[in-house]
Amino acid sequence: MTPSRRTLISRAITTLALSALSALPALAQGSPKLKVGLMLPYTGTYAALGNAIENGFRLHITEQGGKLAGREIEFVKVDDESDPSKATDNVNKLIKRDNVDVLIGSVHSGVAMAMAKVAKDTGTMLIVPNAGADAVTGPMCASNIFRSSFSNWQPGYAMGEVVAKKGHKKVVTITWKYAAGDESIRGFKESFEKGGGKVVKELSVPFPNVEFQALLTEIAAAKPDAVYTFFAGGGAVKFVKDYAAAGLKKTVPLYGAGFLTDGTLDAQGADAADLLTTLHYADSLGTPRDNAFRLAYAKAYKLQPDVYAVQGYDAAQMLAVGLTAVKGDISKKAEFSAALEKARIDSPRGPFTLSKSHNPVQDIYLRQVGGKKNKLVSIASKALADPGRGCKL
């Protein structure tokens, strides 16, 4: 039977409609999931940090109803083991095998540097939720690379200002001989000497060596007005305890970047009492925003949040800002980046913006150990921007 004219017209309309639908972007047809590659340490020394970052990241997504800019999130997780030698292979697998849309990582600066290189080469969006390597937002900077945490320079520079204002003139520095320690010391020295002081001796031990006795003897012999240090984790615990045991705590004030006493106070006990450190977060900010975050985090995970949880939470906030601006289409990288460059992130740490090199411009707090908390004393440096030296953006 020959189809009627009406039937032919109806079929033609249906065909045109189906063609038009197939030509629509996938996002308009019911957004596919956004694949987020979490490349973090889940074993080893930094496992607790990796878990806190992921917890913070997931908390913000949960608060948004499980979606960002209308897109559900699918996680692909890789344990980077804090091993830079495996980092390039790990990140390439996430991009080429797992086809992730965005990378979140990492804690270890060596791993983050490898991630930044691959992200820069491939154009994959990367948000760094911890690693402070200055080069990530310095010579390695790119329009698709952002940081939600800090540069190693920032806490060091802020503490240099504090120590100079306290009237100390001669300071000895001590750290592990690796990028994070070197960069923290450089930041401290820059502002301390600008404030009229002098770093009279720079001491270091190979990472992750924790044999400090010989260097503590050198400090005692040098009789400085104060000591500035960068250690973290188990090294920070051992150094604080050894410093007190050597009798130096009573005679030479000890100052540090905040990692000296973050996540370490239980183990350091009374030896950490009253220590002053600088960081972009404190345990007692007391703002409505921070109070709400801390309550939500504690309810979700039965844990108290720390600076790492905040950095993970803000990495998700930054992803949400970019995605909202491009209506969920992360392929619009220029628009995504432009939105973040103009954004003001409402963080539990306090609002921050991003520098030209995509590092947070943020308040750095002076904190004092009291009980098992790093309590807020004051703002050491207001809206401190990393200089982003070497960035060509």
N, C-alpha and C positions, 0 to 999 in steps of 0.2 A: 504494500500500500504506500502511495506517495505521501510524504508528510505534508500537512497543511501549512499554509503560509504562517499562521499563528504559531505552530509548533517550531518552525524554523527560526522565527524571530526569538522565541523563548530560549531555544538552545544557544543562539548567538549571544544573547544577553548573559546567559549563565557562563558561557566560555569566556566572555570578556571580563566578567566579575572574578572568575577564578584566576585569570591571567593577571589582573590587577592585584589580587591578593598575594599571588606568588612573587610579584615584583616589590611588595612592601618589605621594608627592613624587618629582620627577624624580631627586633625589639617591639614592633607594633603588633606582632602576632601573638604576644604572650611571651614576655621576656625570658630568654634562657637564663640559666643560673650563671652568676659571675664566679669564675674560678679563682680563688685566692690561694696562692702558694705560701704557706707558712714555713719558712726555713729558719728554724730556731734550735737551740740546744735542749734536748729532752733527756739527755743522760750526761753524767760527768759533773764537774764543778759548777757549771752554770745552769743546770737543769731547773732549779727553782726559779731562776730569772726567766727562762723560756716559758715555763708554765704560767708565771704571773703575767707576762706579756700577752700570751694567748687568752688567758682569762679576761684581762681588760678589754682586749679586742672583741671577744665574743659578747661581753656585757653590753657594749654599745649597740651591737647588732640586735641583741635581744630587746633592748629598750626601743628600737625602731620597728619592732614587730617581726624581726627575723629577715627583713629586707632592707637594702639600701637603694634608693632611687627606683623602687619597684622591682628590684632584682633579688631573688633569693641567692644566698651565698653557699657555694660549695668549697669546702676546704680540702687542699691537698697538702699533707704534712710531711716534712723531711727533717730528720734529726741531723743537724749539721755537725754534731759532736765537738763543736768549737775547734774544728780542724781545718785550717786554711788550705791544706794540701788536697782536701776532698771538695772544696767549695765550688770550684769551677764546674766539675762534673755534676755536682748536685743541682746547681742552678740551671745548667743546660738541660738536665732531665726535666725539671719543672716546666721550662719554657717549651722545649721541643717534643718531649714525650707526653707530658700532661697538659700541654696547651693552656697554662694558667694565664689569666688576664692581668694579674698584678702580683708582685712579690712583696712579702713582708719579712724582713730580717736584716741584721741578726744582732746578737749580743757581742760576739768576739769581733774586734776591729779588723783582724786579718781576713775573716770570713766575709765581713761586710764589704771590704775593699774588692774582693773577687766578685761579689754580687754586683757591686756598682759598675765594675768594668763590663760585665756581661750585659747588664741592663742598659748601659750607655751604648754598647755596640748593637744591641737588638732593638732598642727603643721601648723595651718593656717597662711599665710603670713600677717603680720601687719606692717603698716607704720604709725607712730604717727606724725601728722602734727602740734602739738602744745605742749600738756601737758609736763611740764618740770620735773616731778617727777624723782629725781635722780635714784630711784630704777628701773625704766624701762630699763635703760642701766647700772644698777648696779646689785643687787642680782637677779632681774627678767630677766636679759638678756637671749637671746636665739638666735640661728642661723637664725630664721625666723622673728625676731623682729628688726625693724629699726626705727630711728627717723630722721625727716627732719627739726627739729626746734632747740632745745637747751636743756641743763639741767639747772635746777634752780641754780646750783653751778656756771655756767659759767659767767653770767653777774655780779654776786656778787663778784666772785674772781677778775674779771677784774677791778671792781670799787675799791676794796681794794688796788690794786696796784696803781691806780690813786691817791687816797686819801693819801696814804703813801708818794708818790712822791711829793705831794703838801706840805708836811711838817707837816700835822696835826698829833698830838700825842694822843689826847684823843677824842674818838668818842662814842656817844650814838646811839644805833640801835633801830628801832621801826618797828613793822609789825603786821599783823594778826597772831594769834597763830594757824597756820596750816602748812601742809607740805611745800608748796611753799615758805612761808615766812621764816620758820625755815631753809630751805636748802639754800635760798638766803643769809640769815644772816651768816650761817656757811661758805659759800664760801667767803664772804667779810672778815669775821674775820680771816680766815686762811691766806689770803694774806696780809691783813693790819697789822696783828701782826708779820708776817714774815718780813714785811718792817719796823718794829721798833715802830709801834703804839700800842695802847691799847684800847680795847673796855671796857669802864668803866661801862656801864649799858646797859642791854638788856631789852627793854620794849615791851609789846605786849598787844593786845586786842583780845577777842574772835572773830572768823570769824562769821558773816560779820559785827560786831559792828563798828560803825563809831563815837562813842563818844570819842573824843581825848583830851578834855580839861584838864583833870587831868594829863594825861601823858605829855602834852605840858608844864604844870606848873613844872613837874619834870625835864624836859629838861632844862628849864630856870634856875632852881635852881642848876643843875649839872654843868652849864657853860662849856659844852664841846667845843672842837675846831670845831667840825662838827657833823652832823647827817647823818646816812645812813638808807634808808627805802626801804621796798618792800610793795607797794600797787598797785592795778589795778582797772580799771573801776570806778564805783561810789565812792568807798573808796578812790581811788587816788585823785579824784576831791575834795572830802571833806577834805582830809588831807592837800593837798597843799593850799587850801583856808584858812583853820583853822591855819596852820603854819604861813602864812603871816599875818592873822588878829591878831595873838598873838604877833606880832612884832619880831618874831624869824628870819624871812627871812633876816632882816637887820643886825642881829648880829651873827647868827650861820649858816654857809653855809649848805645847804641841798643837799644831793646826793642820787641817787636812781638807782635801776634796771630800765631798759627802759620802763617797763610797767606803771611806774608812770606818764609818759607823752605821751604814745602811745594811740591814739584814745580818748584822754581826753582834748586836748588843747583848743577846742572850749569852753568847760564848765569851764576850769580853768582860762581862760583869762589872764589878766596881772599878776596874782599871780604866774603863771608858768614861767614868763619871765626870761631868762638866766639860768634856772635850768640845771644842768649837770646830764646826765644819761648814762648808758652803755647798749648796746644791739648789736645783730648781724646784724642790719639793721639800716639805717638812711634815711631821706627823701631827701638827697641831695648828693648821692654818685657820680652822674655825669658820671658814666662809660657808654660806648656804650651799654653794655649788660643791665644795669639797665634802661637806657633811653628807649631802645627798648621795654623792658617789661612794663614800666610805660605807654608808649604810647599805646601799644596793649591792656592793661588792661582798660585804660580810654576809648578807642574806643569801646570795647566790653561791658562794664558795666556802662559807664557814671559816673564812680567813680574813685577817686584816690586810688591806691593800698596801703596797709599797710604791716606790717611785717607778718600778718596772711595770706594775699594773697600770699606773697612770699613763705611761708612755704607750702601752698597747692600746688602751682606751682611746687615746688621742690619735693614734695611727688610724683607727677605725673612723674617728670623727673627720679626719682629713680626707680619707677615701670617700666618705659620704658627701663632703662638700664638693669634691671634684665630680663625682657621679651625678649629683643633683644638677650641677651646672650643664652637664651634657645629656641629661635625661636618660642616664643609664648606659649611654653608648661610649664605652671607654676607648674606643678607637679614635675618638675626637681628642687627641692628646694635647693639641695646642690650647683648646678651650678648657680642658681639664686643668692644665697647668696654670692658665691665666686666672681661673677661679680661685685656686689655692694661693696664688701670689697676692690676691686682694683680700683673702679671708682673714677673719679674726676668730680664732678657735677658742671656744668657751671651755677651757680646761679646768679640771679640779685643782691644778697647780696655780691657777689664775689665768686670765686671758693672754694669749700670745698671737703674734703675727709671724710671718716668715720673711727672712731676709732675702735679698736679691739672689743669694746662692742657695736658698731653700732650707736654711737652718732656723730653728725657733729664735725669735727675738723675745726674751723672757726675763722676768725678775729672777735673780739668784738670791736665795735666802741665806742668812746667817742662822745656824741652828746650834743649840747646846744640848748635850746629852743630859737627860734628867730621867732617872729610873730606866725604863726600857723604851724611851722615846727620844727622837731627835726633835726637840721643841723649838718652835720659832722664837728667835730673838729679835730680828729686824730684817729689812731688805738690805742685803749687802751691796747689790748693784741693780739699779732699776732699768728694766727693758734693755738688757745687755745683748748686743748683737755681735756675733762672731765676725771678725773682719773678712772671712772668706778669701783669704789670700791665695792667689793663683787661679781663682774661678774666672772663666771667660764668658759667662752667660751675658 
